[in-house]
Amino acid sequence: MSATPQTAFRSSAYRPGALGLIAEGVTEIWSRRRLIRYLVRADLKKRGTDTLLGNIWWVIDPLLLMVVYVILVTVITQKPQPDYPLFIFSAILPWKWFTASTSDSITSVSGQERLIKQLHFPKVIFPVASSAAEIVGFLFGLIPLAALMLLFYRDRISPWLLLIPVVAVVQYAFTLALAFLVSTANVFYRDVANVSRHALRLWFYLSPGLYSVKAIEEISKTNPVVGTIMLLNPFATFFESYRNVIYNGSAPLWGHLAAWLVASIAFGAVTLLFFKRAEPSFAKVL
């Protein structure tokens, strides 16, 4: 028998170090992957029965957002962009995925108060399951994207579209890392959910979603601090990479994506450590 205490029966006197907690968290996620799949299926089933249109909203919602922003930019502000509906949809689709994952992750632990107090199991499965469930929403969002391109933008269809999952993997790595952070913080500070709505809205406007990266370069000339912050935003890389493969028919930003993948893994290790260190206090605080 191994001298290292088992995760589920760790003695309170046993305190693993930072690397040990991170490894423990990864092991818990992997060993409970079947439970995570069950939670994802249960979440998807619940969403499908809670609304009249069910899962069709995953298809309709990004299209409605696209219409709103198209009217705002092309009609009200009169700043035309060639094939703007596709231009904006390339950003709306991944952003909706990110905001839905983040919002669900915030309450993924605090919303399971009764279960956490009654059973002893690794709570890290909750933010993982919440963020994983939204992957299905992103996949559904590819349906209206395919329809847009087949009906209106056939000239922009290219083999580069096959690289959408590559960009999505990097985005998910960043999203999961953030999920560990916000799910932990919301257990102790319930204002996180309220603040996040405004923070995410500001985040989108500081990201090149409604505009291109070239606009950020123009901003940098007059306000270098703001321009630098906007360029360091991970969604400057994500949006531009999605647009390259969907809208421009070119390669994603390989170097930037690689850098953000490494940064996201490091960020995930830190936030997973934060989660694991706070985990023993969840039942007391909730």
Secondary structure as GFF3:
##gff-version 3
##sequence-region A 1 286
A	DSSP	three_ten_helix	7	9	.	.	.	ID=ss1
A	DSSP	alpha_helix	18	31	.	.	.	ID=ss2
A	DSSP	alpha_helix	33	50	.	.	.	ID=ss3
A	DSSP	three_ten_helix	54	56	.	.	.	ID=ss4
A	DSSP	alpha_helix	57	70	.	.	.	ID=ss5
A	DSSP	pi_helix	71	76	.	.	.	ID=ss6
A	DSSP	alpha_helix	84	106	.	.	.	ID=ss7
A	DSSP	three_ten_helix	110	112	.	.	.	ID=ss8
A	DSSP	alpha_helix	113	118	.	.	.	ID=ss9
A	DSSP	alpha_helix	125	151	.	.	.	ID=ss10
A	DSSP	three_ten_helix	154	156	.	.	.	ID=ss11
A	DSSP	three_ten_helix	159	163	.	.	.	ID=ss12
A	DSSP	alpha_helix	164	188	.	.	.	ID=ss13
A	DSSP	alpha_helix	192	205	.	.	.	ID=ss14
A	DSSP	alpha_helix	213	222	.	.	.	ID=ss15
A	DSSP	alpha_helix	224	232	.	.	.	ID=ss16
A	DSSP	alpha_helix	234	243	.	.	.	ID=ss17
A	DSSP	pi_helix	244	248	.	.	.	ID=ss18
A	DSSP	alpha_helix	254	278	.	.	.	ID=ss19
A	DSSP	three_ten_helix	279	281	.	.	.	ID=ss20
A	DSSP	alpha_helix	282	285	.	.	.	ID=ss21
###
